[in-house]
Amino acid sequence: MGKPQIHLAAFLIAGPVAHSHAVWRHPETKGSFLDPALYTATAHALEEGLFDFLFFADRLAVSEQLAEGRETGFRYGAQDAARLDPVPMLSYLAAQTSRIGLGGTRSTTYFEPNHVARSFATLDHISKGRAAWNIVTSMNDSEGRIFGADQHLAHDLRYDRADEFVEATLALWNSWTPDALIHDKEAGIFADPSRIRPVSYEGKWIRVNGTLNIPPGPQGHPVIIQAGSSGRGRRFGARWAEVIFTIHRQPEEMRRFRKSVHEEMRLAGRQPEDCKILTAVMPFIGATRAEAEDKLRFHNSLARPELGLVTLSGQLNFDLGPYPLDLTVDALLERPEVPAYVREKLPLIHAPHETLGEIGRIWAASIRVPQIADTGVEIAARLADLFESGCCDGFVVTPAFLPGSFSDFAREVVPHLQARGIYREAYTGTTLREHLNQTGPAI
């Protein structure tokens, strides 16, 4: 039996930025986020690097949580200022690529199960088994208002709805057995009705009655991705996800998170090997460490700190605008107006002594994703150490510019991972689930 293998995914947004708010400003970004050629070049670089998959994060509205945040976001290019719908983009990329997995985000709060079941079953067919659904519950009141809701559903209630949503979506995907489609031209038999089961699902939040009108794709159902970090989010991911994406800045945090997910999976009746946990990194690669550090400093100088607080306010659904930039996290959490969800989440992602000004700079440059600046061989060594010490099953690589961040990684880091025997030399399968070493749907 060979060595365990690192899994690699690429984080993208079909917009001007990613985790880095500097992407669109960076002189090495080639082209506009509105030009599909940029995503084609990016996907080709990733496929050359033998990545398991790329995925597009998504948000459904312009963030308006921070005071003056809408104006600031549009003026300087916040994460929510503009983005294309990921599912049509993935359909386009399915025709431009042949092996890399293709993941897209759909919200369980503002879509319905039949929307997701049909879109991603179709993507799985046209990509010949490379589709993945990134589950989110959406984040803030701005998203609620654009769908006609005065207030966004409370955090834990969104996950209650999401549980029902996934149950109903899986029921739709499973409504056709794999052998239901006969397609016998000579006999004139299209399908076997006895192998197609109507869905009758009724929960508190979700009601579905009927049969999906799309036969199952090559994977049975698309791979399920999730990124919840709260206690309720981890329980949800442990129940459903086949890949969990996470952000942690220290190795011990990574190991603790992975252990907690595995414990939750066992409680849910699943085995840890049924889910790959990928932690995020943002690499800066140079011929020397000094050159790489120069690249990192230049990149970070392009990221405006005020955009960091726009993004964090959107993710917390809480306006950080009225508070002074020298206010620390622990002092903020002493304020009586701070809601319970902020009290739970903020200490998980920032130390008590960090100030809002410092946090704004971190979020503008990387949204907390660890930035690694070094030579390709040293970055490979660091990733290998994190992987082999039990921090993760692999990495979500997030770009500083496009498509060059990924081209550099494929050229300068991947060969050193291969030399260590912990990364594939070639794609050995055709479906995303095969890239992930999963023999069939885990759920």
C-alpha positions in Angstrom: 0.0 0.0 0.0 1.4 3.4 -1.0 1.8 6.5 0.9 -1.3 8.6 1.7 -1.8 11.3 -1.0 -2.3 15.0 -0.6 -5.5 16.4 -2.1 -5.5 19.8 -3.7 -8.3 22.2 -4.5 -8.4 25.7 -5.8 -10.5 28.5 -4.3 -12.0 30.9 -6.8 -14.7 33.5 -7.0 -16.1 34.4 -10.5 -15.4 38.0 -9.6 -12.5 40.5 -9.3 -11.1 39.1 -6.0 -10.8 35.9 -4.0 -9.5 35.7 -0.5 -7.2 38.4 -1.6 -8.8 41.7 -2.3 -5.7 42.6 -4.4 -6.3 40.1 -7.2 -7.9 42.5 -9.7 -5.3 45.2 -9.0 -2.3 42.9 -9.2 -0.2 43.6 -12.4 0.2 39.9 -13.0 -3.6 39.2 -13.2 -4.2 38.7 -16.8 -7.6 39.9 -17.9 -11.0 40.9 -16.5 -13.2 38.8 -14.3 -15.9 39.3 -16.9 -13.8 37.5 -19.6 -14.2 33.7 -19.6 -10.7 33.4 -21.0 -9.3 34.2 -17.6 -11.1 31.2 -16.0 -10.1 29.0 -18.9 -6.4 29.8 -18.4 -6.8 29.3 -14.7 -8.5 25.9 -15.1 -5.8 24.8 -17.5 -3.1 25.8 -15.0 -4.8 23.8 -12.3 -5.3 20.8 -14.6 -1.6 20.8 -15.4 -1.0 20.8 -11.7 -3.2 17.8 -11.3 -5.5 19.4 -8.8 -8.5 17.4 -7.6 -10.9 20.2 -8.2 -11.6 24.0 -8.4 -14.6 25.6 -6.8 -16.3 28.9 -7.0 -17.5 30.5 -3.8 -20.5 32.7 -4.1 -22.6 35.3 -2.4 -26.0 36.4 -3.5 -26.0 40.1 -2.7 -23.8 43.2 -2.2 -22.9 43.4 1.4 -24.4 46.4 3.2 -23.6 45.5 6.8 -20.9 48.0 7.4 -21.7 51.7 7.7 -20.8 53.2 4.3 -19.7 49.6 3.3 -21.7 49.6 0.1 -20.0 52.7 -1.2 -16.6 51.6 0.0 -17.1 48.1 -1.5 -18.0 49.4 -5.0 -15.3 52.1 -5.0 -12.4 49.8 -4.1 -13.6 46.3 -5.0 -14.8 44.4 -2.0 -15.4 40.7 -2.2 -19.2 41.1 -2.6 -19.0 44.1 -5.0 -19.4 42.0 -8.2 -19.4 38.3 -9.2 -20.8 36.1 -11.9 -23.0 33.1 -11.3 -20.8 30.1 -10.8 -23.0 27.4 -12.3 -23.0 28.7 -15.9 -19.3 29.4 -15.5 -18.7 25.7 -14.5 -20.8 24.6 -17.5 -18.5 26.6 -19.7 -15.4 25.2 -18.1 -16.7 21.6 -18.4 -16.1 22.0 -22.2 -12.6 23.6 -21.7 -11.2 20.8 -19.4 -11.1 17.1 -19.2 -10.1 15.9 -15.7 -10.3 18.6 -13.0 -13.3 18.5 -10.7 -15.8 21.5 -10.9 -17.4 22.8 -7.8 -20.1 25.5 -7.4 -21.9 27.1 -4.6 -25.7 27.1 -4.1 -27.4 28.3 -0.9 -29.9 26.1 1.0 -31.6 29.3 2.3 -32.5 31.0 -1.0 -32.8 28.1 -3.5 -35.0 25.0 -3.4 -33.9 21.4 -3.7 -35.1 20.9 -7.2 -33.0 23.9 -8.4 -29.9 22.3 -7.0 -30.7 18.7 -7.9 -31.3 19.7 -11.6 -28.4 22.1 -12.0 -25.7 19.8 -10.5 -27.1 16.6 -12.0 -26.8 18.3 -15.4 -23.3 19.6 -14.6 -22.3 16.0 -13.6 -23.5 14.7 -17.0 -21.9 17.4 -19.2 -18.6 17.2 -17.2 -18.7 13.3 -17.3 -18.6 13.0 -13.6 -16.7 16.0 -12.3 -19.4 18.0 -10.5 -19.4 19.1 -6.8 -22.0 21.2 -4.8 -20.5 23.6 -2.3 -23.3 24.0 0.4 -23.7 27.3 2.1 -26.6 28.7 4.1 -25.8 32.3 3.2 -24.6 34.9 5.6 -26.4 38.2 6.0 -29.5 40.4 5.8 -28.4 41.8 2.5 -28.9 38.4 0.9 -32.3 38.1 2.6 -33.5 41.5 1.4 -32.7 40.8 -2.2 -34.9 37.8 -2.0 -37.7 39.7 -0.3 -37.0 38.8 3.3 -36.7 41.6 5.8 -34.3 39.7 8.0 -31.9 36.8 7.3 -32.9 33.5 9.0 -31.0 33.0 12.3 -27.8 31.0 12.1 -28.8 27.7 13.6 -32.2 27.8 12.0 -30.4 28.1 8.6 -28.6 24.8 9.3 -31.9 23.2 10.4 -33.3 24.1 7.0 -30.1 23.0 5.3 -30.4 19.5 6.9 -33.9 19.1 5.4 -32.7 20.6 2.1 -29.9 18.1 1.7 -32.2 15.2 2.6 -34.7 16.3 -0.1 -32.0 16.9 -2.7 -30.4 13.5 -2.1 -33.9 11.9 -2.4 -34.3 13.6 -5.8 -30.9 12.5 -7.0 -31.7 8.9 -5.8 -35.2 8.8 -7.3 -33.8 7.1 -10.4 -31.8 3.9 -9.8 -28.6 3.6 -11.8 -30.2 1.1 -14.2 -33.5 2.9 -14.6 -32.7 4.4 -18.0 -33.1 1.6 -20.6 -32.8 3.7 -23.8 -33.6 0.6 -26.0 -34.3 2.1 -29.5 -35.3 -1.2 -31.1 -37.8 -2.2 -28.4 -39.0 1.4 -28.0 -38.4 1.3 -24.2 -37.0 4.5 -22.7 -37.0 3.8 -19.0 -38.2 1.2 -16.4 -40.9 3.0 -14.3 -40.5 0.5 -11.5 -36.9 1.7 -11.0 -38.0 5.4 -10.7 -39.3 6.4 -7.2 -41.3 9.5 -6.6 -40.1 11.7 -3.8 -42.6 12.6 -1.0 -40.7 14.8 1.5 -42.3 17.0 4.1 -40.3 18.7 6.8 -40.6 21.9 8.8 -38.9 24.0 6.1 -38.9 21.9 2.9 -41.6 20.2 0.9 -41.0 18.1 -2.2 -43.4 15.9 -4.1 -42.5 14.4 -7.5 -39.6 12.8 -9.4 -36.4 14.4 -10.6 -36.6 14.5 -14.4 -32.8 13.9 -14.9 -31.3 10.4 -14.6 -28.3 10.0 -12.2 -24.9 11.3 -13.4 -21.7 9.3 -13.6 -21.0 9.9 -9.9 -24.4 8.8 -8.7 -24.7 12.2 -7.2 -22.2 15.2 -7.2 -19.6 15.4 -4.5 -20.7 17.5 -1.5 -18.5 20.3 -0.2 -19.0 22.4 2.9 -17.1 25.0 5.0 -19.0 25.6 8.2 -16.7 26.4 11.2 -19.2 27.0 14.0 -20.3 24.2 16.3 -23.6 23.8 14.3 -21.7 24.1 11.0 -19.3 21.4 12.0 -22.1 19.0 12.9 -23.7 19.7 9.6 -20.5 19.1 7.7 -19.8 15.9 9.6 -23.2 14.6 8.6 -23.1 15.5 4.9 -19.8 16.6 3.5 -17.3 14.6 1.4 -14.9 17.6 1.5 -14.7 20.2 4.2 -12.8 23.4 3.5 -11.4 25.3 6.5 -9.1 28.2 7.4 -6.8 28.0 10.4 -3.6 29.9 11.0 -1.7 27.5 13.3 -1.0 23.8 13.0 -2.6 23.0 16.4 -5.8 24.7 15.4 -5.8 22.6 12.2 -5.4 19.4 14.1 -8.0 20.3 16.7 -10.5 21.1 14.0 -9.9 17.9 12.1 -10.2 15.8 15.3 -13.5 17.5 16.2 -14.9 16.8 12.7 -13.9 13.2 12.9 -15.5 12.9 16.3 -18.7 14.4 15.0 -18.6 12.1 11.9 -18.5 9.0 14.2 -21.4 10.3 16.1 -23.3 10.7 12.8 -22.5 7.1 11.9 -19.8 7.9 9.3 -16.1 7.1 9.1 -13.4 9.8 8.9 -12.1 8.5 5.6 -15.4 9.4 4.0 -14.5 13.1 4.2 -11.4 15.0 3.1 -10.5 18.0 5.3 -8.6 20.7 3.3 -7.0 23.7 4.9 -6.4 26.9 3.0 -3.0 28.4 2.1 -1.9 31.4 -0.1 1.6 30.7 -1.5 4.1 33.3 -2.8 6.9 31.5 -4.6 10.3 33.0 -5.4 13.8 31.8 -6.5 14.8 32.7 -2.9 12.9 33.3 0.3 13.7 37.0 0.1 12.2 37.3 -3.3 9.1 35.5 -2.2 8.7 37.8 0.8 9.0 40.8 -1.5 6.2 39.4 -3.6 4.1 39.0 -0.4 4.7 42.5 0.8 3.9 44.0 -2.6 0.7 42.0 -2.8 -0.4 43.0 0.7 0.3 46.7 -0.2 -2.4 46.5 -2.9 -5.1 45.3 -0.4 -7.0 48.2 1.2 -7.6 47.5 4.9 -11.1 49.1 4.9 -12.2 46.3 2.6 -11.3 43.8 5.2 -13.9 45.2 7.7 -16.5 45.4 4.9 -16.0 41.7 4.3 -15.9 40.7 8.0 -19.0 42.8 8.7 -20.8 40.9 5.9 -19.7 37.5 7.1 -20.7 38.3 10.7 -24.0 40.1 9.6 -23.0 42.8 12.1 -21.9 46.4 11.5 -18.3 47.0 12.8 -18.3 50.6 11.5 -19.2 52.4 14.8 -16.2 50.9 16.7 -12.7 52.4 16.9 -10.0 50.6 15.0 -7.9 50.2 18.2 -10.7 48.3 19.9 -9.6 44.7 20.7 -11.7 41.6 20.2 -12.2 41.0 23.9 -13.3 44.6 24.4 -15.7 44.4 21.5 -17.3 41.2 22.9 -17.9 43.0 26.2 -20.4 45.3 24.5 -24.0 44.3 25.3 -25.3 45.0 21.7 -23.0 42.3 20.2 -25.2 39.3 19.2 -24.6 35.8 20.4 -23.5 34.5 17.0 -20.7 37.1 16.8 -19.7 36.2 20.4 -19.4 32.6 19.3 -17.6 33.1 15.9 -15.2 35.9 16.5 -13.1 34.2 19.2 -12.8 31.2 16.9 -11.0 33.2 14.2 -9.2 36.0 16.1 -7.2 36.3 19.3 -8.5 38.5 22.1 -5.8 41.1 21.8 -6.2 41.7 18.0 -7.6 45.1 17.2 -10.2 45.9 14.5 -7.5 47.8 12.5 -5.2 44.7 12.5 -8.1 42.5 11.6 -9.0 44.8 8.7 -5.6 44.4 7.2 -5.6 40.6 7.6 -9.1 40.3 6.0 -8.2 42.6 3.1 -5.0 40.6 2.3 -6.2 37.1 2.8 -9.3 36.7 4.9 -7.1 34.9 7.5 -5.7 32.4 5.0 -2.1 31.7 6.0 0.3 33.3 3.6 3.4 31.3 2.9 6.4 33.0 1.2 9.4 30.8 0.2 11.0 28.8 -2.6 8.9 26.0 -4.2 10.9 23.3 -2.5 10.5 24.8 1.0 6.7 25.4 0.4 6.4 21.8 -0.6 8.3 20.7 2.6 6.0 22.8 4.8 2.8 21.5 3.1 4.1 17.9 3.4 4.8 18.5 7.1 1.3 19.8 7.8 -0.2 16.9 5.9 2.0 14.2 7.5 1.5 15.5 11.0 -2.3 15.1 10.8 -3.3 18.7 10.3 -5.3 18.0 7.1 -5.9 15.7 4.2 -4.7 18.4 1.8 -5.0 22.0 0.9 -7.2 24.6 -0.7 -4.8 26.9 -2.6 -6.1 30.4 -2.9 -4.5 32.9 -5.4 -2.8 36.2 -5.1 -3.2 36.8 -8.9 -4.6 34.9 -11.8 -3.7 32.6 -13.4 -0.1 32.9 -12.5 -0.4 31.9 -8.8 -1.6 28.5 -9.9 0.9 28.2 -12.8 3.7 29.0 -10.4 2.4 26.4 -7.9 2.1 23.7 -10.6 5.6 24.4 -11.9 7.5 25.1 -8.6 5.7 23.2 -5.8 4.0 20.2 -7.4 7.2 18.4 -8.6 8.6 18.5 -5.0 5.4 17.0 -3.6 5.6 14.3 -6.3 9.3 13.6 -5.4 8.2 12.9 -1.8 5.7 10.3 -3.1 2.7 12.1 -1.6 1.1 13.6 -4.8 -0.1 12.0 -8.0 2.0 11.8 -11.1 -1.0 11.8 -13.3 -4.8 11.6 -13.1 -5.7 7.9 -12.7 -9.5 8.4 -12.8 -12.0 10.5 -14.7 -14.5 11.5 -12.0 -14.0 13.9 -9.0 -14.9 11.1 -6.6 -12.2 9.0 -8.1 -9.7 11.8 -7.6 -10.7 11.9 -4.0 -10.3 8.1 -3.7 -13.9 7.6 -2.9 -15.4 4.5 -4.6 -19.0 5.7 -4.4 -21.2 8.3 -2.8 -20.5 8.3 1.0 -24.0 9.4 1.9 
